C-alpha cells in the first residue's frame, strides 16, 4: 500500500489525502470518523484532506448531514489527471522553449556514473534526425533498442572502434581498427548527433565514468573530425595494406606516448 500512496503523492496528493482516497477505494462510502478510525489519524486532519479532495473532484459528498464521501472511480480519476498533467507539461514545454530562445544555448553538462552516462547517450541517440558518429569500446548491444528505432527512421549511424564489438545484425556502419586494441576494462565513448551535439566520456583511474555533453559548435566539430580521421586512417591502411604512420611521421609528443 505504501507504494500506491507514494505514487499518488507524485500526482500532487498529500500523504493523508492519498491514504484517505485509498481507504475510500477499498472500503466504499464512509464518513470522516470512520476513515480516521481506520487510518488512526485525527479527524481534523481527515476532514481537511476530504475537503481538499472534494474541491478537486477526487471524492464526492453523498450525504451532507452525515458527511459521507465516496471515491471517484480510479479509471475516470486518472484519465482526468493524465489530461491535466499532459496539458501542463505541453504548456510548460512551449513557454520554456520560447524563453530559452533568448538565451545562449551553448552549454556544458557534466555527467558522473556509467548508468547516467548510458542514459544520456540513449536519449541523444533517439533525438537524432539525420546522422550519428560514434567512437566507442562500449558494447553496442546496450543500445540495440535505440539503434533499431533509428533504423526505422532512416538515421545513418557510423561506428568506429579499436575494440571488436561484434555488432552482428545491428543497423550500423561499422569500422574496426585492430592496430591499437583498447584496454579490457576501458569505458570510452565519443558521440555526435546531427553534427550539432556531442557527448564524450571515459572511465578514470578509479573506474568511474565521467562525461561531458555540449552543443558548443567548436567541440562538436573537433569530435566529428576526430572520428572521421580515425576512419580515414583505417581505410587508408586497408587500401595500401600497411600502417602509413611510420617513425618518419611521428612528432615525438606526449600524446604519442600514451
Secondary structure as GFF3:
##gff-version 3
##sequence-region A 1 258
A	DSSP	alpha_helix	2	9	.	.	.	ID=ss1
A	DSSP	alpha_helix	15	27	.	.	.	ID=ss2
A	DSSP	beta_strand	30	31	.	.	.	ID=ss3
A	DSSP	alpha_helix	32	39	.	.	.	ID=ss4
A	DSSP	alpha_helix	43	55	.	.	.	ID=ss5
A	DSSP	beta_strand	59	63	.	.	.	ID=ss6
A	DSSP	beta_strand	68	71	.	.	.	ID=ss7
A	DSSP	alpha_helix	74	100	.	.	.	ID=ss8
A	DSSP	beta_strand	108	112	.	.	.	ID=ss9
A	DSSP	alpha_helix	114	127	.	.	.	ID=ss10
A	DSSP	beta_strand	131	136	.	.	.	ID=ss11
A	DSSP	three_ten_helix	140	143	.	.	.	ID=ss12
A	DSSP	alpha_helix	144	152	.	.	.	ID=ss13
A	DSSP	beta_strand	156	161	.	.	.	ID=ss14
A	DSSP	beta_strand	173	176	.	.	.	ID=ss15
A	DSSP	three_ten_helix	178	180	.	.	.	ID=ss16
A	DSSP	beta_strand	188	193	.	.	.	ID=ss17
A	DSSP	beta_strand	197	203	.	.	.	ID=ss18
A	DSSP	beta_strand	209	214	.	.	.	ID=ss19
A	DSSP	alpha_helix	217	240	.	.	.	ID=ss20
A	DSSP	three_ten_helix	255	257	.	.	.	ID=ss21
###
